[in-house]
Amino acid sequence: MPLSVGTLVDSIPVPSAAGESYAAYLAGSADPTQPLPILILFDPAARGALAVDAFRTVAEEHGMLLVGSNNCRNGPYEQNFEIANRLFSEIFGSYPIDERRIYLSGFSGGSRLAASIAVLTGQMAGVIGCGAGFDTSSNYLPGPGADFLYAGIVGRQDMNYPEMHHTRDWLDKLSIRNKLITFDGPHRWPPPPELLRAMDWLTLTAHNQGRIVLSPSRMEAGFHRALAAARNYEADGLPLAALREYTTIYEGYQEVYALDTLRLKMQAMRESVAYRDAAAGQEQLFAEEEEWTSGFWQLADKALQDRESNGALSKWKAAWKRFRRKYETGGNPENAETRAMQARVEGYVMAFGIEKANAYRAAGQYEQSLVLSRLLTQAFPERAYAFIRMAEDHARLRQDEAMFQALRQALSLGFSNTGTLEANPAFAPYLKRDAWLSLFGSHE
């Protein structure tokens, strides 16, 4: 299908697979006389257009074709590999692709999928991993010196923030060129400026390796973006991130610009008390974070084993009370890094609670799912979504009074999207009951 430049197309069918499609965007800056560099994107919920839209600035700055799968999603890898293979066959058969510049990116589970495909094929120029690193299965891990570049991006409030730091250290040990970019935010697709800096680094590194030729104007633009980011990190009191950025600037541009002043600045930063304190503080917070997350996981597992007892629930409540007390009224709650760690622990608990409960629901084990929903309402009593999930479990178990109680609590916390409830099969038997109508009114 011919693409109009500068227009995001939400859904283009894959002719060889009924029901499969992709979103696409061809940059207006793409050179029509040359093969296209391409970035193929994987969103964990198969939101191809959302992923493509996030990278539009990247596409325009680097003259790229963007493709986002509308079918690859969190789930079995073999199924996703088959979908991706059909997508690749369609793309490479329909567009003139520069085989030296095939890049993959994904967010969360989509990031792990992108990295796995890069490892298995050995044909990708680089990966931009957002919010998650590599799958831990041995088949999907790169070997020493693997021939691709990896740019990781993660929010400082993202539960996978420590993982992405460990991924950077691990890739360094494997002699795989990589870069880590952090931003102020939770578990989500990164903002366009961070995505652009990742692609700037991938193309610069490929240029320095003699694989592609980067124009002087694009090289200069990338240099100034990276330098501005490093200075912003420094101004925000983030010396570790600032030094990482300065280091990649020096490594990437030292043959292009005179950077002796930057080299001396980097040396002074490494020797500074602020840098040493920040490094020690980060390691301490990572250790505390691991202790809390593993502790909450164990308590949740215990609650699942002892569903008939309130003892595990009491221990869970007590653990959350200790956690809140330490980081909201003690433990230097004004420190930005401490607050970010607290948000990461909360994000981890919410994520594992939902994912594990969804697995139980898929197997029809609603009592186990209900245990996890109860734990989430205890951990996050201010979040309406936790009570909506608990109401759904009660509905599946035909525990009517408890279901309506959970719904009332969700409403008191500001829940208003009744359409999602009406569309949920779990609530279908209740839509015409007086108790339902008194809460939500007629659904007709």
C-alpha positions in Angstrom: 0.0 0.0 0.0 1.5 3.4 -1.0 1.9 5.7 2.1 1.3 9.4 2.1 4.2 11.2 3.8 3.5 12.8 7.1 0.2 10.8 7.7 -0.3 8.2 10.4 -2.3 5.3 9.0 -4.0 3.4 11.9 -4.5 0.0 10.2 -3.0 -1.5 7.0 -4.0 -5.2 6.5 -1.5 -7.9 6.3 -2.8 -9.8 3.3 -1.4 -13.2 4.2 -3.1 -13.2 7.7 -6.8 -12.4 8.1 -7.4 -10.0 11.0 -3.8 -8.9 11.2 -2.7 -5.3 10.5 -0.2 -2.6 11.3 0.0 1.1 11.8 2.5 3.1 9.7 4.0 6.5 9.3 6.4 7.7 6.6 8.3 10.8 7.5 8.1 13.7 5.2 11.9 14.0 5.6 12.5 10.5 4.1 14.6 10.5 1.0 12.4 9.1 -1.8 15.5 8.1 -3.9 17.0 5.9 -1.1 16.0 2.7 0.7 14.2 3.5 3.9 15.5 3.1 7.5 12.7 1.4 9.4 11.7 1.2 13.1 9.3 -1.6 13.9 7.3 -1.2 17.2 5.7 -3.5 19.7 3.2 -2.2 22.2 2.2 -4.6 25.0 -1.5 -4.1 24.3 -1.1 -4.2 20.4 -1.8 -0.5 20.2 0.2 0.0 17.0 -1.0 3.6 16.2 -0.1 4.7 19.8 3.4 3.4 19.5 3.9 4.9 16.0 2.6 8.3 17.2 5.1 8.3 20.0 8.0 8.1 17.5 6.8 10.6 14.9 9.4 13.2 15.9 12.1 10.5 15.7 10.9 9.6 12.2 11.0 13.1 10.9 14.4 13.8 12.4 15.9 10.7 10.9 13.8 10.2 7.7 12.3 6.9 8.7 9.4 4.6 8.1 7.6 3.6 11.3 5.6 0.4 11.6 3.6 -0.6 14.7 2.0 -4.1 15.1 -1.7 -4.2 15.9 -1.5 -7.8 16.9 1.6 -8.6 18.8 0.8 -8.2 22.5 1.8 -9.6 25.9 1.4 -13.3 25.6 3.1 -16.5 24.3 6.3 -15.7 22.5 5.8 -18.4 19.8 2.5 -16.8 18.8 4.0 -13.3 18.7 7.0 -14.6 16.7 4.6 -16.0 14.0 2.7 -12.7 13.9 6.0 -10.7 13.7 7.3 -13.0 10.9 4.2 -12.4 8.8 4.5 -8.6 9.5 8.2 -8.6 8.5 7.4 -10.5 5.3 4.7 -8.0 4.3 6.8 -4.9 5.2 10.0 -6.1 3.4 8.0 -7.1 0.4 6.1 -3.9 0.2 8.6 -1.1 0.9 12.2 -0.4 -0.1 13.9 -1.1 3.2 17.6 -0.3 4.0 18.8 -3.6 5.5 21.6 -1.8 7.3 19.1 0.3 9.3 16.4 -2.0 10.7 15.6 -1.1 14.2 13.1 -2.5 16.7 11.5 -1.0 19.8 8.8 -1.9 22.3 7.4 -0.9 25.6 7.2 -3.2 28.7 6.5 -6.7 27.4 6.9 -5.3 23.9 10.4 -4.3 24.8 11.3 -7.8 25.8 9.7 -9.1 22.5 11.8 -6.6 20.4 15.0 -7.6 22.2 14.2 -11.3 21.8 13.6 -10.9 18.0 16.9 -9.0 17.7 18.8 -11.8 19.5 17.1 -14.6 17.5 17.5 -13.0 14.1 20.9 -11.3 14.4 19.8 -9.0 11.7 18.8 -5.8 13.6 20.9 -2.7 13.7 19.6 -1.7 17.1 16.9 -1.9 19.8 15.3 0.8 21.8 14.0 -1.0 24.9 11.4 1.0 26.9 10.4 0.2 30.4 11.8 -3.4 30.4 15.0 -5.2 29.4 15.5 -8.8 28.1 13.5 -11.9 28.6 15.4 -14.1 31.0 15.0 -17.3 28.9 18.5 -18.4 27.8 17.4 -18.6 24.1 16.5 -14.9 24.2 19.6 -13.5 25.8 22.5 -12.1 23.7 25.9 -13.6 23.9 29.2 -11.8 24.4 29.8 -9.2 21.7 26.4 -9.7 20.1 26.2 -7.5 16.9 23.5 -5.0 17.7 23.2 -1.8 19.7 20.9 -1.4 22.6 19.4 1.9 24.0 17.3 1.4 27.2 14.9 4.1 28.4 13.1 4.0 31.7 11.2 6.3 34.0 12.5 6.9 37.5 9.2 5.9 38.9 9.0 2.7 36.8 9.1 -0.5 38.7 11.6 -1.8 36.2 14.1 1.1 36.8 16.5 -1.1 38.8 16.3 -3.8 36.1 17.3 -1.4 33.4 20.3 -0.3 35.4 21.3 -4.0 35.9 20.7 -4.5 32.1 23.2 -1.8 31.4 25.8 -3.3 33.7 25.3 -6.7 32.2 25.5 -5.5 28.6 28.8 -3.7 29.5 30.2 -7.0 30.8 29.2 -8.7 27.5 30.9 -5.9 25.5 27.6 -5.0 23.8 27.4 -1.3 23.1 24.5 0.3 25.0 23.1 3.5 26.4 20.7 4.1 29.3 18.3 7.1 29.3 16.1 8.0 32.3 13.2 10.4 32.6 10.9 11.6 35.3 7.9 9.4 34.9 6.2 6.0 35.6 5.9 2.8 33.6 4.8 4.1 30.1 6.1 4.9 26.6 8.8 7.5 27.1 8.4 11.1 25.9 9.5 11.9 22.4 12.7 13.8 23.4 14.1 10.7 25.1 13.1 8.5 22.2 14.8 10.9 19.8 18.0 10.8 21.9 18.0 7.1 21.8 17.8 7.1 18.0 20.5 9.8 17.8 22.8 7.5 19.7 22.0 4.5 17.6 22.7 6.2 14.4 25.8 8.0 15.7 27.3 4.8 16.9 26.5 3.1 13.6 28.2 6.0 11.8 31.3 5.7 14.0 31.4 2.0 13.3 31.4 2.7 9.5 28.1 1.1 8.9 26.2 4.1 7.8 26.9 7.7 6.9 25.3 10.3 9.2 24.9 13.8 7.8 26.8 16.6 9.6 23.5 18.4 10.3 22.0 15.3 12.0 25.2 14.7 13.9 25.3 18.3 15.2 21.6 18.2 16.1 22.1 15.0 18.1 25.1 16.5 19.8 23.2 19.5 21.0 20.2 17.4 22.2 22.5 15.2 24.2 24.4 18.1 25.7 21.2 19.8 26.7 19.9 16.6 28.4 23.1 16.2 30.3 22.9 19.8 31.6 19.3 19.3 32.5 20.2 16.2 34.5 22.9 18.1 36.3 20.5 21.1 37.1 17.9 18.6 38.4 20.4 17.2 40.9 20.9 13.9 39.1 24.7 13.5 38.9 24.7 9.8 37.9 22.4 10.4 34.9 24.4 13.6 34.0 27.7 11.8 34.0 26.3 8.9 31.9 25.1 11.4 29.3 28.4 13.3 29.3 30.3 10.0 28.9 28.3 8.9 25.9 28.7 12.4 24.4 32.5 12.2 24.8 32.7 8.7 23.4 30.5 9.5 20.4 31.8 12.9 19.4 35.4 13.1 20.5 36.6 12.6 16.9 34.3 15.4 15.7 34.5 18.1 18.3 37.2 19.3 20.7 36.0 17.9 24.0 39.0 18.3 26.3 37.0 20.6 28.6 34.2 18.0 28.8 36.7 15.3 29.7 38.1 17.3 32.6 34.5 18.1 33.8 33.7 14.3 33.7 36.8 13.6 35.8 35.9 16.2 38.3 32.3 14.8 38.6 33.6 11.3 39.2 35.8 12.5 42.0 33.1 14.7 43.6 31.4 14.0 46.9 28.0 14.6 45.3 28.6 11.8 42.8 30.0 9.4 45.3 27.0 10.1 47.7 24.6 9.6 44.8 26.1 6.3 43.7 26.1 5.0 47.3 22.5 6.2 47.8 21.3 4.6 44.7 22.7 1.2 45.7 21.2 1.5 49.1 17.8 2.4 47.6 18.0 -0.5 45.1 18.7 -2.9 48.0 15.8 -1.5 50.0 13.5 -1.8 47.0 14.4 -5.4 46.4 13.7 -6.2 50.1 10.3 -4.6 49.9 9.2 -6.0 46.6 10.4 -9.6 47.4 8.7 -9.3 50.8 5.4 -8.2 49.4 5.6 -11.0 46.8 6.2 -13.6 49.6 3.3 -12.2 51.6 1.0 -12.4 48.6 2.0 -16.0 48.0 1.3 -16.8 51.6 -2.1 -15.2 51.3 -2.9 -17.4 48.3 -1.9 -20.5 50.2 -3.9 -19.6 53.3 -7.1 -18.3 51.6 -9.3 -19.3 54.5 -7.2 -17.5 57.1 -7.0 -13.8 57.9 -3.5 -14.1 59.3 -1.8 -13.5 56.0 -4.0 -10.5 55.2 -3.1 -9.1 58.6 0.6 -9.5 57.9 0.1 -7.8 54.5 -1.7 -4.8 56.1 1.0 -4.5 58.7 3.8 -4.6 56.1 2.1 -1.8 54.1 1.7 0.2 57.3 5.4 -0.1 57.9 6.2 0.8 54.3 4.0 3.9 54.4 5.3 5.0 57.8 8.9 4.8 56.7 8.7 6.6 53.4 5.9 9.0 54.0 6.7 10.2 57.5 10.4 9.2 57.7 13.3 8.0 55.5 13.8 11.6 54.1 10.4 11.8 52.3 11.5 15.0 50.6 14.2 13.3 48.7 13.2 12.8 45.0 15.1 9.5 44.7 13.3 8.1 47.8 9.9 9.2 46.5 10.7 7.6 43.1 11.7 4.3 44.8 8.4 4.3 46.8 6.5 4.8 43.6 8.4 1.9 42.0 7.5 -0.5 44.8 3.9 0.5 44.6 3.9 0.1 40.8 5.5 -3.3 41.2 2.9 -4.5 43.6 0.0 -3.3 41.5 1.5 -4.8 38.4 2.2 -8.3 39.8 -1.1 -8.3 41.6 -3.0 -7.6 38.3 -0.9 -9.9 36.2 -1.1 -12.8 38.6 -4.8 -12.3 39.1 -5.4 -12.2 35.4 -3.7 -15.6 35.0 -6.0 -17.0 37.7 -9.0 -15.5 35.9 -8.0 -17.0 32.6 -8.0 -20.4 34.4 -11.4 -19.7 36.0 -9.8 -19.6 39.5 -11.7 -16.5 40.7 -11.3 -17.3 44.4 -7.5 -16.9 44.0 -8.0 -13.7 41.9 -10.2 -12.4 44.7 -7.4 -12.9 47.2 -5.1 -10.7 45.1 -7.8 -8.1 44.6 -8.3 -7.9 48.4 -4.6 -7.4 48.8 -4.6 -4.5 46.3 -7.5 -2.8 48.0 -5.5 -2.9 51.3 -2.4 -1.6 49.6 -4.2 1.1 47.6 -7.4 2.0 49.4 -7.5 5.3 47.5 -7.6 3.7 44.1 -11.0 3.0 42.6 -9.6 0.5 40.1 -8.6 -1.9 42.9 -12.2 -2.0 44.1 -13.5 -2.5 40.6 -11.3 -5.5 40.2 -12.5 -6.9 43.5 -16.2 -6.3 42.4 -15.5 -8.3 39.3 -14.2 -11.2 41.2 -17.2 -11.1 43.6 -19.5 -11.0 40.5 -17.8 -14.1 39.0 -18.3 -15.9 42.3 -21.9 -14.6 42.6 -21.2 -12.9 45.9 -23.8 -10.2 45.3 -23.7 -8.2 48.5 -19.9 -8.0 48.5 -19.8 -7.0 44.8 -22.2 -4.1 45.4 -20.2 -3.0 48.4 -17.0 -2.9 46.3 -18.8 -1.0 43.6 -20.1 1.6 46.1 -16.6 2.0 47.4 -15.2 2.6 43.9 -17.9 5.2 43.2 -17.0 7.0 46.4 -13.4 7.2 45.2 -14.5 8.9 42.0 -15.1 6.0 39.5 -17.4 7.2 36.7 -16.7 5.0 33.7 -19.9 2.9 33.9 -19.6 1.9 30.3 -16.7 -0.4 31.0 -18.8 -2.1 33.7 -21.7 -2.6 31.3 -19.4 -4.0 28.7 -17.9 -6.5 31.2 -19.6 -9.9 30.9 -19.0 -10.5 34.7 -21.6 -7.8 35.5 -24.1 -8.8 32.8 -26.5 -10.6 35.2 -26.7 -7.5 37.4 -27.5 -4.7 34.9 -31.3 -4.8 35.4 -31.3 -5.3 39.1 -32.7 -2.6 41.3 -29.4 -2.4 43.3 -27.5 -1.8 40.1 -29.9 0.8 38.7 -29.8 2.7 42.0 -26.1 3.0 41.7 -25.7 3.6 37.9 -29.2 4.2 36.5 -30.5 2.6 33.3 -27.9 1.2 30.9 -30.2 1.5 27.9 
